[in-house]
Amino acid sequence: MNRNDFHHISILLDECLDALQIKPDGVYMDATLGGAGHSLGIAQRLTNGGRLICVDRDDAALANAEKRLKDIRERVTLVKSDFRNLDSVIAAQGLSGVDGILFDLGVSSPQLDKAERGFSYMQDAPLDMRMDRQQKLTAYDVVNSFEQSELRRILTEYGEERYSPNIAAAIVRTREQKPIKTTGELVDVIRSAMPAKALREKQHPAKRSFQAIRIAVNDELSAVREAMQKAIDALNPNGRLAVITFHSLEDRIVKETMKKAAEGCTCPRDFPVCVCGNKPKVKLISRKPILPGEGEIRENGRARSAKLRVCERL
């Protein structure tokens, strides 16, 4: 693959397009542009003045979209921003709301596949992991400067890593001798801290730790939590919010936010009448997440952990 290619297989593409119930003249937002596959599918269904706003903080994604969406570029607005700022992005376009918003959360395939981005534990590269390469904080900073207690917290909370105390201690011991500069060096440190039985597991021993550090570098969970509430508020009546997640932490946030918005009243159950005055904002389109089929999983192993949740603004 050419290092300038930004190749990405869109996960649950048909399911997302169906979930959004795209109107030809509607206004939509792809809050996680990535490889632009979902954006292309949405924009191709727009006519009659329909419009798509695409948001990403990765310059490579935006540059790729210029090429991939060139035939329908008049329907598309590309914006460099963090999706947690989607309300400001919508307002800057002179809009009060949109008819649908899509999120495809987590790291994109091109970011994983390009070794120099430092996301992958399978390729040796400088420790980076920034989705926005103009951001200051990198994985190198997290690994080499965060306190041991903070590293342990990150690995436990964001990676659900059961060996986080051992790994955090090993990182600190190693960096006291010399900085940990590359993904390969970090993998070696993680391996050295884990018992033999853990190294024999099917999952790569560094997977959970790399996920945790990436989430910390990009402040992903806080961004998801903030963006979900803003997305619901930004929907026009009958507008749809569709969110793909890839791990339990993100899915929990999305599930709880949608559930709370669908319930409305927050009064204790033993109250005879509602006194909070909160009304439901959305209805859940399905109680359980939509999952990829066996065929899609065979074609794209990264789809295996994907979950799609959908709600509609009342």
C-alpha positions as CSV (number, residue, x, y, z in Angstrom):
1,M,0.0,0.0,0.0
2,N,1.3,3.5,-0.9
3,R,2.0,5.4,2.3
4,N,-0.3,8.2,1.1
5,D,-3.3,5.9,0.6
6,F,-6.1,6.1,3.1
7,H,-7.8,2.8,2.6
8,H,-10.7,1.9,4.9
9,I,-13.5,-0.7,4.8
10,S,-16.6,0.9,6.2
11,I,-18.2,-1.3,8.9
12,L,-22.0,-1.9,9.1
13,L,-22.3,0.5,6.1
14,D,-25.8,-0.7,4.9
15,E,-27.1,-0.9,8.4
16,C,-26.0,2.7,9.1
17,L,-27.5,4.1,5.9
18,D,-30.8,2.4,6.7
19,A,-30.7,3.5,10.3
20,L,-30.3,7.2,9.4
21,Q,-33.4,7.1,7.1
22,I,-31.8,9.6,4.8
23,K,-34.0,12.2,3.1
24,P,-32.7,13.4,-0.2
25,D,-33.0,17.0,0.9
26,G,-31.9,16.5,4.5
27,V,-28.8,17.8,6.3
28,Y,-26.6,15.1,7.9
29,M,-23.3,15.0,9.8
30,D,-20.6,12.3,9.7
31,A,-18.9,13.2,13.0
32,T,-16.1,10.7,12.4
33,L,-15.1,11.0,8.7
34,G,-12.3,8.5,8.8
35,G,-11.9,6.8,5.4
36,A,-15.0,8.6,4.1
37,G,-16.9,5.4,3.2
38,H,-19.9,6.1,5.3
39,S,-19.8,9.7,4.1
40,L,-19.8,8.6,0.5
41,G,-22.8,6.4,1.1
42,I,-24.7,9.2,2.8
43,A,-23.8,11.8,0.2
44,Q,-24.8,9.6,-2.7
45,R,-28.3,9.5,-1.3
46,L,-28.6,13.2,-1.2
47,T,-30.2,15.4,-3.9
48,N,-32.5,18.4,-4.0
49,G,-30.2,20.5,-1.9
50,G,-29.3,17.8,0.6
51,R,-26.1,18.4,2.5
52,L,-23.5,16.4,4.5
53,I,-21.1,17.9,7.1
54,C,-18.0,15.7,7.6
55,V,-15.9,16.2,10.8
56,D,-12.4,14.8,11.6
57,R,-9.3,16.0,13.4
58,D,-7.0,14.0,11.3
59,D,-5.6,16.0,8.4
60,A,-4.9,12.8,6.4
61,A,-8.6,11.8,6.6
62,L,-9.7,15.3,5.4
63,A,-7.2,15.2,2.5
64,N,-8.4,11.7,1.5
65,A,-12.0,12.8,1.6
66,E,-11.2,15.6,-0.9
67,K,-10.3,12.9,-3.4
68,R,-12.9,10.2,-2.5
69,L,-15.8,12.6,-2.4
70,K,-14.8,14.7,-5.4
71,D,-17.7,13.7,-7.6
72,I,-20.3,14.8,-5.0
73,R,-18.2,17.5,-3.4
74,E,-20.9,20.2,-3.8
75,R,-23.0,18.4,-1.3
76,V,-20.2,18.0,1.3
77,T,-18.7,20.4,3.8
78,L,-15.4,19.2,5.3
79,V,-14.5,20.5,8.8
80,K,-11.4,19.9,10.8
81,S,-12.6,19.6,14.4
82,D,-13.0,17.3,17.4
83,F,-16.4,15.7,17.3
84,R,-17.0,16.9,20.9
85,N,-17.4,20.4,19.2
86,L,-20.2,19.3,16.9
87,D,-22.6,21.9,18.3
88,S,-20.2,24.7,17.4
89,V,-19.6,23.1,13.9
90,I,-23.3,23.0,13.2
91,A,-23.8,26.6,14.4
92,A,-20.9,27.8,12.2
93,Q,-22.7,26.4,9.2
94,G,-25.7,28.6,10.0
95,L,-27.9,25.6,11.1
96,S,-30.0,25.1,14.2
97,G,-30.0,21.3,13.8
98,V,-29.5,18.4,11.5
99,D,-31.5,15.4,10.4
100,G,-29.1,12.7,11.3
101,I,-25.6,12.2,12.9
102,L,-23.3,9.2,12.5
103,F,-20.4,8.2,14.7
104,D,-17.9,5.4,13.9
105,L,-15.9,5.5,17.1
106,G,-12.3,4.4,17.8
107,V,-9.2,4.3,15.7
108,S,-9.6,4.0,11.9
109,S,-7.9,1.3,9.8
110,P,-5.6,3.8,8.0
111,Q,-4.3,5.1,11.4
112,L,-3.6,1.5,12.5
113,D,-2.0,0.5,9.3
114,K,0.4,3.4,9.0
115,A,3.2,2.4,11.3
116,E,4.5,5.9,11.7
117,R,1.3,6.9,13.5
118,G,2.3,4.7,16.4
119,F,-1.1,3.2,17.1
120,S,-0.2,-0.4,16.3
121,Y,1.5,-2.9,18.6
122,M,2.2,-5.0,15.5
123,Q,4.7,-2.6,13.9
124,D,7.6,-0.8,15.4
125,A,7.3,3.0,15.3
126,P,7.8,6.2,17.4
127,L,5.3,6.3,20.3
128,D,2.7,8.8,19.0
129,M,-1.0,7.7,18.9
130,R,-2.3,11.2,18.2
131,M,-5.5,11.4,16.1
132,D,-4.7,15.1,15.6
133,R,-1.0,15.4,14.8
134,Q,-0.9,19.0,15.8
135,Q,-1.9,18.1,19.3
136,K,1.0,18.3,21.9
137,L,0.4,15.3,24.1
138,T,1.7,12.0,22.6
139,A,1.9,8.4,23.8
140,Y,5.6,9.1,24.4
141,D,4.6,11.7,27.0
142,V,2.1,9.4,28.7
143,V,4.5,6.5,28.9
144,N,7.6,8.5,30.0
145,S,6.2,11.2,32.2
146,F,3.0,10.1,33.9
147,E,3.2,8.9,37.5
148,Q,3.1,5.2,38.1
149,S,-0.3,5.5,39.9
150,E,-1.8,7.4,36.9
151,L,-0.4,4.8,34.5
152,R,-2.0,2.1,36.6
153,R,-5.3,3.9,36.6
154,I,-5.3,4.4,32.8
155,L,-4.4,0.8,32.1
156,T,-7.2,-0.4,34.5
157,E,-10.0,2.0,33.5
158,Y,-9.4,2.4,29.8
159,G,-7.8,-1.0,29.0
160,E,-9.5,-3.2,31.6
161,E,-6.0,-4.7,31.9
162,R,-5.8,-7.1,34.9
163,Y,-2.0,-6.9,35.0
164,S,-2.0,-3.1,35.2
165,P,0.0,-2.8,38.5
166,N,2.8,-5.0,37.0
167,I,2.8,-3.2,33.7
168,A,2.9,0.3,35.2
169,A,5.7,-0.7,37.5
170,A,7.7,-2.2,34.6
171,I,7.2,0.9,32.6
172,V,8.6,3.1,35.4
173,R,11.5,0.8,36.0
174,T,12.5,0.8,32.4
175,R,12.2,4.5,31.8
176,E,14.4,5.2,34.8
177,Q,17.2,3.6,32.8
178,K,16.3,5.2,29.4
179,P,13.2,6.6,27.8
180,I,10.8,4.2,26.0
181,K,10.7,5.6,22.5
182,T,9.0,3.2,20.3
183,T,5.9,0.9,20.1
184,G,8.2,-2.1,19.9
185,E,10.1,-1.1,23.1
186,L,6.7,-0.7,24.9
187,V,5.5,-4.1,23.7
188,D,8.7,-5.7,25.1
189,V,8.1,-3.9,28.5
190,I,4.5,-5.1,28.6
191,R,5.4,-8.7,27.8
192,S,8.1,-8.7,30.5
193,A,5.5,-7.7,33.1
194,M,3.0,-10.4,32.3
195,P,2.9,-14.0,33.5
196,A,3.5,-16.8,31.0
197,K,-0.2,-17.9,31.0
198,A,-1.2,-14.4,29.8
199,L,1.4,-14.5,27.0
200,R,-0.2,-17.7,25.7
201,E,-3.7,-16.1,25.3
202,K,-5.1,-15.7,21.8
203,Q,-5.2,-11.9,22.2
204,H,-2.0,-10.0,21.8
205,P,-0.6,-9.2,25.2
206,A,-0.2,-5.5,24.4
207,K,-3.7,-4.9,23.0
208,R,-5.4,-3.7,26.1
209,S,-2.5,-1.5,27.2
210,F,-2.2,0.2,23.7
211,Q,-6.0,0.8,23.7
212,A,-5.7,2.4,27.2
213,I,-2.8,4.7,26.3
214,R,-4.5,5.7,23.0
215,I,-7.7,6.6,24.8
216,A,-5.7,8.7,27.3
217,V,-3.7,10.5,24.6
218,N,-6.9,11.5,22.7
219,D,-9.2,11.9,25.7
220,E,-11.6,9.7,23.9
221,L,-14.1,8.7,26.6
222,S,-14.7,12.3,27.8
223,A,-15.1,13.3,24.2
224,V,-17.7,10.5,23.5
225,R,-19.6,11.4,26.7
226,E,-19.8,15.1,25.8
227,A,-20.5,14.4,22.1
228,M,-23.4,12.0,22.7
229,Q,-25.4,14.5,24.7
230,K,-24.7,17.3,22.2
231,A,-25.6,15.1,19.3
232,I,-29.1,14.3,20.8
233,D,-29.7,18.0,21.4
234,A,-28.6,18.8,17.8
235,L,-31.1,16.6,16.1
236,N,-34.2,18.0,14.4
237,P,-37.5,16.3,15.2
238,N,-37.4,12.7,13.8
239,G,-33.7,13.0,13.2
240,R,-31.6,9.8,13.9
241,L,-28.4,9.3,15.8
242,A,-26.4,6.2,14.8
243,V,-23.3,5.2,16.7
244,I,-20.8,2.4,16.1
245,T,-18.6,1.3,19.0
246,F,-15.8,-1.2,19.2
247,H,-15.3,-1.7,22.9
248,S,-17.3,-2.0,26.1
249,L,-16.3,1.4,27.6
250,E,-17.6,3.4,24.6
251,D,-20.7,1.2,24.2
252,R,-21.6,1.7,27.8
253,I,-21.5,5.5,27.5
254,V,-23.6,5.4,24.3
255,K,-26.1,2.9,25.7
256,E,-26.6,4.9,29.0
257,T,-26.8,8.3,27.3
258,M,-29.5,7.0,24.8
259,K,-31.4,5.2,27.6
260,K,-31.4,8.2,29.8
261,A,-32.6,10.5,27.0
262,A,-35.4,8.0,26.2
263,E,-36.6,7.8,29.8
264,G,-37.1,11.5,30.5
265,C,-38.3,11.6,34.1
266,T,-35.5,11.2,36.7
267,C,-37.7,11.2,39.8
268,P,-37.3,8.3,42.3
269,R,-39.7,5.5,41.5
270,D,-41.6,5.9,44.7
271,F,-42.6,9.4,43.9
272,P,-46.4,9.5,43.2
273,V,-46.1,12.1,40.5
274,C,-43.2,13.6,38.4
275,V,-41.7,16.7,39.8
276,C,-38.6,17.0,37.7
277,G,-40.5,17.9,34.5
278,N,-38.0,16.1,32.3
279,K,-39.6,14.7,29.1
280,P,-38.1,12.0,26.9
281,K,-36.0,13.4,24.1
282,V,-35.6,10.3,22.0
283,K,-37.0,6.9,21.3
284,L,-34.7,3.8,21.0
285,I,-34.9,2.2,17.6
286,S,-33.8,-1.1,19.0
287,R,-33.2,-2.2,22.6
288,K,-30.2,-4.4,21.6
289,P,-27.4,-3.2,19.4
290,I,-27.2,-4.1,15.7
291,L,-24.3,-6.5,15.0
292,P,-22.4,-7.3,11.8
293,G,-23.3,-10.5,10.0
294,E,-21.0,-13.5,9.6
295,G,-20.2,-12.5,6.1
296,E,-19.0,-9.1,7.0
297,I,-16.9,-10.5,9.8
298,R,-15.3,-13.0,7.4
299,E,-14.4,-10.2,5.0
300,N,-13.2,-7.8,7.7
301,G,-12.1,-9.2,11.0
302,R,-12.1,-5.7,12.6
303,A,-15.9,-5.8,12.3
304,R,-16.2,-8.5,14.9
305,S,-16.5,-6.3,18.0
306,A,-18.6,-3.6,16.3
307,K,-22.0,-2.6,17.8
308,L,-24.5,-0.1,16.3
309,R,-27.0,1.7,18.5
310,V,-29.7,4.0,17.1
311,C,-32.2,6.5,18.5
312,E,-34.6,9.0,17.0
313,R,-35.3,12.5,18.3
314,L,-38.9,13.1,19.4
